[in-house]
C-alpha cells in the first residue's frame, strides 16, 4: 500500500462548466460596452466611431474583458472545493456535487496551467472527469494565492501514489516542462503512453494555432461592430 497521509484540502475555484458560462457571459457584455462607448463618442464628442483607430479598439477590448471577467467571477457565490485524500480514494465535493473516486480507478491526471492558474483534472476508467479551475490571473480571477498553494500541497500528498502507478507524458508542445510543482500529464502505467494531435505539435506551432484562432475571433467581432456602426450612421 502506497503511503498517503489522510488529509482534507479546501480551496476556492471553479469547475469547467462555470468557467465556460463566464466566457459566454463575457461576449454580450463586451459588445454592449463597446457599442455604448461608440455611442457616447458619437453623441458627446465630434468623433466618428469609424475614425477611431483599430489599434485603440483592441486594448479597449482587452481591458473591458479583464474588468468584466473580474466582476463576473465575484458574482459566483459558492467556489469552494473540498478534497479529502486517503490511501484508497479521493472524496471530492463542489457545491451540490460529490465524487467518491477510488485511487485505483484513476487513469489520467492533468495538472496544467501556469504560475497564475491551475487546470487540474482527474479522469477515471469509468469515464468520469472532475475538472478543477484555480487561478489568480487577469482572465482567471477565481481564487487567491493561498488556493494555488493548497492545490500544490494536495498534489504533493498524492505524489507517492502517482510516482508508483503513473507515467508522465513528455509534453513536446510545451516550452517549459516544470512551470510549477507536479506540472504535467500523468497516465496510469497499465495503459500505453499515447499523444493527442495537439500534444505532438511544437511550441511554435501551438502558439501559431492559438494566435490565429484569437485573431480570427477578434476580426469577426470587429466586423460585427463596424457593420452595426455603418448601418446606424
Secondary structure, DSSP 8 states (H G I E B T S, - for coil): ------EEEEEE-EEHHHHHHHHHHHHHHHHHHHHHHHHHHHHHSS--GGGS-HHHHHHHHHHHHHHHHHHHHHH----EEEEEE-SSEEEEEETTEEEEEEGGGEEEEEEEEETTEEEEEEEETTS-EEEEEEEEETTEETS-HHHHHHHHHHHHHHHHHHHHHEEE---TT-S-S-SSTT-EEEEETTS-----TGGGS-HHHHHHHHHHHHHHHHHHHHHHHHHHHHHH-
